[in-house]
Amino acid sequence: MRACNPPDWSAARAELSDLLTSAGWRPSVISDAELALHEVFFNAWRHGDTLAPLVVLALAGHRLRVSVSDNSPVLPEPDLPADPLAVSGRGLFLVRALTHRFGADPRKTGKVVWFELEASA
């Protein structure tokens, strides 16, 4: 049975915002990172059979890498929906547009979806 309420992502968002703010990143780039995190996080919950997705933030120099783990082995395909009036299906397209790199790596159980952003974005 699936929970009807999405998990709370506010702690991950706050951690991301605090990390990038303390590193001196521009607010517009922080907003892009938050939106990309939101999309990947909720996809892990909605499509990845994961009630509490695991988020890992890594900042090395001017490069941020955000990884979100879920339990589904199905790798994402960030394509626009065929119907331009569809109310969903654009999240990974947004992630690809907002970030410098985006991908997914299979794991023994599930996968890790990740994106990278650079401070100069």
LINRAQUI-V725098 format. One record per backbone hydrogen bond with DSSP energy under -0.5 kcal/mol. NH is the residue of the N-H (numbers start at 1). CO is the residue of the C=O. E is the energy in kcal/mol with one decimal. If there is no record, write none. Layout:
BEGIN
{{NH/CO/E} {NH/CO/E}}
END
This chain:
BEGIN
{{9/7/-0.6} {13/9/-2.4} {14/10/-2.7} {15/11/-2.4} {16/12/-2.3} {17/13/-2.8} {18/14/-2.9} {19/15/-2.4} {20/16/-2.4} {21/17/-2.6} {22/18/-2.5} {23/19/-1.0} {24/21/-1.5} {25/20/-2.7} {29/26/-0.5} {30/26/-2.2} {31/27/-2.4} {32/28/-1.7} {33/29/-2.4} {34/30/-2.5} {35/31/-2.4} {36/32/-2.5} {37/33/-2.5} {38/34/-2.6} {39/35/-2.3} {40/36/-2.3} {41/37/-3.1} {42/38/-2.6} {43/39/-1.9} {44/40/-1.9} {45/41/-1.6} {46/42/-3.2} {47/43/-2.9} {48/43/-1.0} {48/44/-0.5} {50/44/-0.8} {54/69/-0.9} {56/67/-2.7} {58/65/-2.3} {60/58/-0.6} {60/63/-2.7} {61/59/-0.5} {63/60/-1.8} {64/117/-3.2} {65/58/-2.8} {66/115/-2.6} {67/56/-2.6} {68/113/-2.8} {69/54/-2.4} {70/111/-2.2} {71/48/-1.6} {79/77/-2.1} {84/82/-0.7} {86/83/-2.0} {94/90/-2.2} {95/91/-2.1} {96/92/-2.5} {97/93/-2.0} {98/94/-2.4} {99/95/-1.4} {100/116/-2.2} {101/116/-1.5} {103/114/-2.4} {105/112/-2.7} {107/110/-2.5} {110/108/-0.5} {111/70/-1.4} {112/105/-2.3} {113/68/-2.7} {114/103/-2.7} {115/66/-2.0} {116/101/-2.5} {117/64/-2.1} {119/62/-2.7} {121/118/-2.2}}
END
